[in-house]
Amino acid sequence: MSSRARLGFVWLALSAITLVSYWLGTQYDHGFAKTDSIAFLGVLGIAAIKARVIFRQFMDVRHAPLRLKLLTDAWLVATVAALVVAYFV
């Protein structure tokens, strides 16, 4: 697969994931905190997946040294963890 075709496919996949994330964020019931938390975690998980795909595909981290790959993954995990703690505390 050519680089242009791969990026087009990734872009389409990210667009579809964005629509799923939007749908998930609007489908929870406002009456139950548990459902709100599940929606939050789902949307945050989808955002984390999208961020990792963007790092690897559009920022060319896939060709970077292993240390940079690990650093971007660690940053993403730390950011998601901080958001989860901030939401539940």
Secondary structure, DSSP 8 states (H G I E B T S, - for coil): --HHHHHHHHHHHHHHHHHHHHHHHHSS-TT-HHHHHHHHHHHHHHHHHHHHHIIIIIS-GGGS-HHHHHHHHHHHHHHHHHHHHHHH-
